[in-house]
Amino acid sequence: MTHSFDLAAAPGHLIRRAHQISVAIFNEHLSAADVTPVQFAILNALHDTPGVDQITLAKHVAFDPATSGSVIGRLESKGWVERRADEVDRRRKLLVLTPQGLRALAGMQSAVAAVQSTILSPLAPTEQVQFMQLLSRLVAGHEAA
């Protein structure tokens, strides 16, 4: 007789559960802002790299270009993001935050900070630092591979 696999101790399962929990906490804190974690990531990346093209933006936020394209479309319909033709290559579209998008992003900052704090709250402060270091190493190690 074989022993059943202990799913509760599997890294993949725990990472998936942690992701579900983090998304639920994000949605709880930002429901009034009408924004998803993916939309926030894109807005934040556009703030840091205005005038970036969609493919480069997708790489910055670690999403496939097709997914980021539909998210960008929703952000455009909210009036938060605008596509502009590149001065050099008119076929190439560059993305920028609109003034409305900048205001929306600024209004989300404190709630997003609270989300991060809430996600880590079950851990002691030293454990939070250690967890973030280990999680960063785990992601970086797989991205490098």
Secondary structure, DSSP 8 states (H G I E B T S, - for coil): ------GGG-HHHHHHHHHHHHHHHHHHHHGGGT--HHHHHHHHHHHHSTTEEHHHHHHHHT--HHHHHHHHHHHHHTTSEEEEE-SS-TTSEEEEE-HHHHHHHHHHHHHHHHHHHHHHTTS-HHHHHHHHHHHHHHHHHHHH-
